[in-house]
């Protein structure tokens, strides 16, 4: 039995901690803030409550496996999950509206045909077939195994793009999200649909590889799930599972550096000078310079340690407390697409504020989010440039962005301004303050292709005994991916370098 120090109490870190404790290790989690969950936060105001991080769970099997492997109570006994149906509604710039059913390929095809016409459903269905091929080719090395030493094999894009005959040119294949939209999806609204998936994960459609097709494939295949009480309730359940497995938590315990002894990680030193010895250290947060003095945790020869897109965006949230009941036919998640997606992309990844962003409108049918049934809690969300590229402490800029989101949301909720009681704004500046993530950036899931530029650093580091879990390491950001990273780190520590991932 070894002592293990875990830096950070995010979802990936807690997933690793619970698994390691079950394996017989003594685990202590050191968290800089006063609570658990990392980016999975909650804001409450006069009876209204809102998630401030992820709002839906995809690939719930990741957390089902965590609860099966760490105790007798399954996930469904600890939280209540329901499939969101329809999974999403989309309002395009020309006024076309389509609602996509949850986890139903045939239903999605029929809905797109009915709304867009012209065989749009069949085109999207064939695109998802190719996405399934990419999933089958890359799933294990990309998601279920530690990052291989020959990670360069993931630099090849697994998406089987169609060959396109271009006038006076040789045949070409789409290599990016934008090219797939232009060359394969034909209808600009389908292209906007794919762009919206990429942008919601913080990916630039002009640069992200075609393998980003895995993102809509995963959502439309495995479904979108809402956790009663919000995703914060899932974080609470994981935290309680850690406590049940005797994991200790030290809140307000910011780690200043990893202690090195005899060429390996030997513990952590807190800001107050306290030193805690450990046989292994798990880094569950984005590493700060100087965390391991004199050590490079990863090098360019290991994997691309900077995301391929350069700018890593954050999220702008407007949390709306509204008078008036939620209509019975309200849709949980609506995306309002702008007319000029190119301008939005240029702004987000060029460090500016988009005039007309893609806005996600979230209207959960959950009594715990509102004081009574005569009120409604609504979240508006947009992907934006990180703090630093944009000064998100500027009051005028915050007000301008808030107004842009509410204006866009009016297409989904007419009369929203007249119902407004209170609006709480959260920007990448708040995210940076709460989580410590530089610029309030939110890491994207790992993707194959683009010569490995969209991979994340491996769970092993160059310092023996130091491992990395969470969204800034393999296999990247998102609730499911963070849970996978925790499982991989636990496997590497318990089984050693011979660990090859889940079977």
C-alpha positions in Angstrom: 0.0 0.0 0.0 1.4 3.4 -1.1 0.7 6.9 -0.1 -0.6 8.8 -3.1 -1.0 12.6 -3.4 -3.5 13.9 -5.9 -3.3 17.6 -7.0 -6.7 19.0 -7.7 -10.3 17.7 -7.0 -11.6 17.8 -10.6 -13.6 15.0 -12.1 -10.5 13.2 -13.6 -8.5 13.5 -10.4 -11.4 12.2 -8.2 -12.0 9.3 -10.6 -8.4 8.3 -10.2 -8.5 8.8 -6.4 -11.5 6.6 -5.9 -10.0 3.8 -8.0 -6.6 4.0 -6.3 -8.2 3.9 -2.9 -10.2 0.7 -3.8 -6.8 -0.8 -4.8 -5.6 -0.3 -1.3 -3.6 2.9 -1.5 -3.8 5.8 1.0 -5.0 8.7 -1.1 -5.0 12.4 -0.2 -6.4 15.1 -2.5 -5.0 18.6 -2.3 -7.4 21.2 -3.8 -6.6 24.9 -4.0 -10.2 26.0 -3.7 -12.7 25.3 -1.0 -14.7 22.7 -2.9 -14.5 19.7 -5.3 -15.5 19.4 -8.9 -13.1 21.6 -10.7 -15.0 23.2 -13.6 -18.2 21.4 -12.5 -19.6 24.3 -10.5 -23.0 25.5 -9.3 -24.3 29.0 -8.8 -27.4 29.7 -6.7 -29.4 32.9 -6.3 -32.7 33.4 -4.5 -34.0 29.9 -5.2 -32.6 29.6 -8.7 -29.6 27.3 -9.4 -27.4 26.8 -12.5 -24.5 24.6 -13.6 -21.5 26.7 -14.4 -19.6 24.0 -16.3 -20.7 21.0 -18.3 -24.5 20.7 -18.4 -25.1 17.3 -20.1 -23.4 13.9 -19.8 -22.4 11.9 -22.9 -20.9 8.4 -22.7 -22.4 7.7 -19.3 -20.8 4.3 -19.4 -17.6 5.9 -18.2 -19.1 6.9 -14.9 -21.2 3.7 -14.6 -17.9 1.8 -14.8 -16.3 4.0 -12.2 -19.2 3.3 -9.7 -19.2 -0.4 -10.5 -15.4 -0.6 -9.9 -15.4 1.4 -6.7 -18.4 0.2 -4.7 -21.7 -1.7 -4.4 -24.0 1.1 -5.3 -24.3 1.7 -9.1 -24.4 5.1 -10.6 -28.1 5.1 -11.1 -28.6 4.6 -7.3 -26.5 7.6 -6.6 -27.9 10.1 -9.1 -31.0 10.2 -11.3 -30.3 10.5 -15.0 -32.7 11.0 -17.8 -32.2 11.1 -21.6 -32.9 14.5 -23.0 -35.4 14.2 -25.8 -35.1 15.9 -28.2 -31.4 15.9 -27.8 -31.2 19.4 -29.3 -33.1 21.9 -31.4 -31.4 24.0 -34.0 -32.5 27.4 -35.3 -30.6 28.4 -38.5 -30.1 31.9 -39.8 -32.7 31.4 -42.5 -35.4 30.6 -39.9 -35.3 26.9 -40.5 -35.8 24.9 -37.2 -35.2 21.2 -36.6 -35.4 19.1 -33.5 -33.1 16.1 -33.4 -34.3 13.1 -31.3 -32.0 11.5 -28.7 -29.9 8.5 -29.7 -32.0 7.6 -32.8 -30.2 7.6 -36.1 -33.4 6.9 -38.0 -35.2 9.7 -36.1 -32.4 12.2 -36.9 -32.4 11.3 -40.6 -36.2 11.7 -40.7 -36.2 15.0 -38.8 -33.5 16.5 -41.1 -35.4 15.3 -44.2 -38.6 16.9 -43.0 -37.0 20.2 -42.0 -34.3 20.7 -44.6 -35.6 18.6 -47.5 -33.4 17.6 -50.5 -32.3 14.3 -48.9 -30.5 16.2 -46.1 -31.1 13.3 -43.7 -29.5 10.8 -45.9 -26.5 13.0 -46.4 -26.1 13.4 -42.6 -26.7 9.7 -42.1 -23.9 8.8 -44.5 -21.6 11.3 -42.8 -22.3 9.5 -39.5 -21.5 6.2 -41.1 -18.1 7.5 -42.0 -17.8 8.9 -38.5 -18.6 5.4 -37.1 -15.7 4.1 -39.2 -13.4 6.7 -37.6 -14.7 5.7 -34.2 -14.0 2.1 -34.8 -10.5 2.8 -36.0 -9.4 5.1 -33.3 -11.5 4.4 -30.2 -9.0 2.2 -28.3 -5.7 4.1 -28.8 -7.5 7.5 -28.6 -9.7 6.9 -25.5 -9.2 3.6 -23.8 -5.4 3.1 -23.7 -2.6 5.1 -22.3 -1.0 7.3 -25.0 1.4 5.0 -26.9 5.1 5.8 -27.3 4.5 5.6 -31.0 1.7 8.2 -30.7 2.5 9.3 -34.2 0.1 6.6 -35.6 -2.7 8.8 -34.2 -1.4 11.7 -36.4 -3.2 10.1 -39.4 -6.8 11.1 -39.6 -9.1 8.1 -39.2 -12.1 9.8 -40.9 -12.6 8.2 -44.4 -13.3 11.4 -46.3 -14.8 11.2 -49.7 -12.6 11.9 -52.7 -13.7 15.1 -54.4 -13.0 15.9 -58.0 -12.1 19.6 -58.1 -12.2 21.4 -61.4 -8.7 21.3 -63.1 -7.3 19.7 -60.0 -6.5 16.1 -58.9 -8.9 14.4 -56.5 -8.8 15.7 -52.9 -10.2 14.7 -49.6 -11.6 16.9 -46.8 -9.1 17.3 -44.0 -10.9 19.7 -41.7 -14.3 20.2 -40.2 -14.9 23.1 -42.5 -13.9 21.1 -45.6 -16.2 18.2 -44.6 -19.0 20.7 -44.4 -18.3 22.4 -47.7 -17.4 19.2 -49.7 -19.5 16.5 -48.2 -22.5 17.9 -46.4 -23.7 20.1 -49.4 -26.4 21.9 -47.4 -24.9 25.0 -45.6 -27.3 24.2 -42.6 -25.7 20.8 -42.2 -22.3 22.4 -42.4 -23.4 24.8 -39.7 -24.6 21.8 -37.6 -21.2 20.2 -37.8 -19.4 23.5 -37.2 -21.6 24.0 -34.1 -20.5 20.7 -32.6 -16.8 21.6 -33.1 -17.2 25.1 -31.8 -19.1 23.9 -28.7 -16.0 21.8 -27.8 -13.7 24.8 -28.4 -12.4 23.7 -31.8 -11.8 25.9 -34.8 -13.7 24.3 -37.7 -11.1 25.8 -40.1 -8.3 23.9 -38.4 -9.7 21.0 -36.5 -9.3 17.6 -38.3 -12.1 15.8 -40.0 -11.9 13.3 -37.2 -13.9 15.7 -35.1 -16.8 13.8 -36.7 -16.4 11.6 -33.6 -18.1 14.3 -31.5 -21.5 14.3 -33.2 -21.2 10.6 -33.6 -20.8 10.0 -29.9 -23.6 12.3 -28.9 -26.1 10.9 -31.5 -25.1 7.3 -30.8 -24.8 7.2 -27.0 -27.2 10.0 -26.2 -27.4 13.1 -24.1 -28.2 12.7 -20.4 -29.3 15.2 -17.8 -28.5 14.6 -14.1 -31.3 15.7 -11.8 -29.9 18.6 -9.7 -27.4 19.3 -12.5 -24.0 17.9 -13.3 -22.9 19.2 -9.9 -24.9 16.3 -8.5 -22.7 13.9 -10.4 -19.6 15.6 -9.0 -21.1 15.3 -5.5 -21.7 11.6 -6.0 -18.1 11.0 -7.2 -16.9 13.0 -4.2 -19.0 11.0 -1.8 -17.7 7.8 -3.4 -14.2 9.0 -2.7 -15.1 9.7 0.9 -16.6 6.2 1.2 -13.4 4.7 0.0 -11.5 6.7 2.7 -9.9 9.3 0.3 -8.9 12.4 2.3 -9.4 15.9 1.0 -7.4 19.0 2.0 -9.3 22.0 0.7 -7.5 25.4 0.5 -4.4 23.3 0.1 -2.7 24.7 -3.0 0.4 22.8 -4.1 3.4 24.9 -4.8 5.6 22.2 -6.2 6.1 18.5 -6.6 8.9 17.2 -4.3 11.5 15.2 -6.2 13.9 12.7 -4.5 16.3 10.3 -6.1 15.0 11.1 -9.6 11.3 10.5 -8.9 8.2 12.2 -7.5 8.3 11.8 -3.7 5.4 14.1 -2.5 4.1 17.6 -2.7 4.9 20.9 -1.0 2.0 23.3 -0.2 2.1 27.1 -0.4 2.4 27.3 3.4 5.5 25.1 3.3 3.9 21.9 4.5 5.5 18.9 2.8 3.5 15.7 2.3 5.5 12.6 1.3 4.0 10.2 -1.3 5.0 7.2 -3.3 3.1 8.6 -6.4 1.7 11.9 -7.3 -1.2 12.5 -9.6 -1.5 15.9 -11.3 -5.2 16.6 -11.8 -4.8 20.2 -13.0 -3.1 22.1 -15.8 0.6 22.2 -14.8 1.9 25.6 -13.8 5.5 26.6 -14.6 7.8 25.6 -11.8 5.5 22.9 -10.5 8.4 20.5 -10.9 11.6 22.6 -10.7 14.1 21.8 -13.4 11.9 19.2 -15.0 10.0 19.2 -18.3 7.0 17.0 -17.8 6.6 16.5 -21.5 8.7 17.4 -24.5 7.8 18.1 -28.1 9.1 14.7 -29.0 6.6 13.0 -26.7 3.4 14.6 -28.1 2.3 18.1 -29.2 2.2 19.8 -25.8 0.4 22.9 -27.1 -3.0 22.4 -28.7 -2.9 22.6 -32.5 -5.3 25.5 -32.8 -3.2 27.9 -30.7 -6.0 29.8 -28.9 -7.9 27.6 -26.5 -11.3 29.3 -25.9 -13.4 29.6 -22.8 -17.1 29.9 -22.1 -19.3 33.0 -21.6 -22.4 32.2 -19.5 -25.5 34.3 -18.8 -27.6 32.7 -16.0 -31.1 34.0 -16.2 -33.7 34.0 -13.4 -37.0 34.4 -15.1 -40.6 35.0 -14.0 -43.2 32.7 -15.7 -43.5 28.9 -15.8 -41.4 26.8 -18.2 -43.7 25.8 -21.0 -44.5 22.1 -21.3 -43.2 21.9 -24.8 -39.9 23.7 -24.1 -36.8 22.0 -25.4 -33.9 21.3 -23.0 -31.1 22.5 -25.4 -31.5 24.8 -28.4 -28.6 26.1 -30.6 -29.2 29.4 -32.4 -26.8 29.5 -35.4 -25.6 32.9 -36.8 -25.7 33.8 -40.4 -22.0 34.4 -40.6 -20.2 31.5 -38.9 -16.9 32.5 -40.5 -16.9 35.9 -38.7 -17.6 34.1 -35.4 -14.7 31.7 -35.9 -12.3 34.6 -36.8 -13.3 36.5 -33.7 -13.1 33.5 -31.2 -9.8 32.3 -32.5 -8.5 35.7 -33.2 -9.0 37.1 -29.7 -12.0 39.3 -30.3 -15.7 39.4 -29.4 -18.0 38.0 -32.1 -20.9 40.3 -32.9 -23.3 37.3 -33.5 -22.1 34.2 -31.7 -23.6 30.7 -31.8 -25.7 30.6 -28.6 -26.8 27.5 -26.7 -30.0 28.0 -24.7 -30.5 25.5 -21.8 -33.9 25.1 -20.2 -33.8 22.1 -17.8 -37.1 20.8 -16.6 -35.8 20.3 -13.0 -37.6 21.7 -9.9 -34.3 22.0 -8.1 -33.2 24.8 -10.5 -36.1 27.2 -9.6 -37.9 28.5 -6.5 -41.3 27.2 -7.8 -43.2 26.3 -10.9 -44.0 30.0 -11.6 -40.4 30.7 -12.5 -37.7 29.3 -14.8 -33.9 29.1 -14.7 -32.3 29.4 -18.1 -28.6 29.3 -19.1 -27.2 31.0 -22.2 -23.8 29.8 -23.4 -21.3 30.8 -26.1 -17.7 29.9 -26.9 -15.5 32.9 -26.7 -11.8 33.9 -26.7 -10.0 33.3 -23.4 -9.3 36.0 -20.8 -6.1 37.8 -21.8 -6.9 37.7 -25.5 -10.0 39.6 -24.4 -10.3 41.6 -21.2 -13.3 39.9 -19.6 -13.1 42.2 -16.6 -14.2 45.1 -18.9 -17.8 45.9 -17.8 -18.8 47.4 -21.2 -17.5 44.3 -23.0 -19.3 42.0 -20.6 -22.6 44.0 -21.1 -22.2 43.9 -24.9 -21.6 40.1 -25.0 -24.5 39.6 -22.6 -26.8 41.6 -24.8 -25.7 39.6 -27.9 -26.5 36.3 -26.2 -29.9 37.5 -25.0 -30.7 38.9 -28.4 -29.8 35.5 -30.1 -31.8 33.6 -27.5 -34.9 35.6 -28.3 -35.2 33.5 -31.5 -35.7 30.5 -29.2 -37.6 32.2 -26.4 -39.6 35.2 -27.7 -40.2 37.7 -24.9 -37.3 36.6 -22.8 -36.3 40.2 -21.9 -39.8 40.9 -20.4 -39.5 37.9 -18.1 -36.0 38.8 -16.7 -35.6 39.1 -12.9 -31.9 38.7 -12.6 -28.9 37.9 -14.9 -25.6 36.6 -13.6 -22.7 36.7 -16.0 -19.7 34.3 -15.9 -16.8 34.8 -18.2 -13.4 33.1 -18.8 -12.1 35.6 -16.1 -14.3 33.9 -13.5 -13.4 30.5 -14.8 -9.7 31.3 -14.4 -10.2 32.6 -10.9 -12.3 29.5 -9.8 -10.3 26.7 -11.5 -6.8 28.1 -12.0 -7.0 27.4 -15.8 -4.9 30.0 -17.6 -7.2 32.4 -19.4 -10.3 30.4 -18.3 -9.7 28.1 -21.2 -11.6 24.9 -21.5 -9.7 21.9 -22.9 -11.1 20.1 -25.9 -11.3 16.3 -26.3 -8.3 14.6 -28.0 -8.6 14.0 -31.7 -6.6 11.9 -34.1 -5.3 13.4 -37.3 -3.5 16.7 -37.9 -0.1 15.0 -37.2 -1.1 14.7 -33.6 -1.6 18.4 -33.0 -5.0 17.7 -31.2 -3.7 15.1 -28.9 -2.9 15.9 -25.2 0.2 15.0 -23.2 0.3 11.4 -22.0 -0.7 10.3 -18.5 2.9 9.3 -17.8 5.3 12.2 -17.4 9.0 12.2 -17.7 9.4 12.3 -13.9 8.9 8.7 -12.6 6.1 8.5 -10.1 4.3 11.6 -11.5 1.1 11.0 -13.5 -1.4 13.4 -15.1 -5.2 13.1 -15.1 -8.0 15.4 -16.2 -8.9 17.5 -19.2 -5.4 18.8 -19.9 -3.9 15.3 -20.3 -4.8 12.3 -22.5 -7.5 11.8 -23.7 -8.5 15.5 -23.2 -11.4 17.6 -22.0 -15.0 16.8 -21.4 -16.7 14.9 -18.6 -16.4 11.5 -20.2 -12.8 12.0 -21.3 -11.8 13.2 -17.8 -13.3 10.1 -16.3 -11.3 8.0 -18.8 -8.1 9.7 -17.8 -8.7 8.9 -14.2 -9.1 5.2 -15.1 -5.9 5.2 -17.1 -3.8 6.8 -14.4 -5.2 4.3 -11.8 -4.4 1.4 -14.1 -0.8 2.7 -14.7 -0.1 3.0 -11.0 -1.8 -0.2 -9.9 -0.6 -2.4 -12.8 2.5 -0.6 -13.8 3.9 0.1 -17.3 2.4 -3.2 -18.6 -1.1 -1.7 -18.3 -2.8 -1.5 -21.7 -6.2 0.0 -20.8 -9.7 -1.3 -20.4 -10.6 -4.6 -22.1 
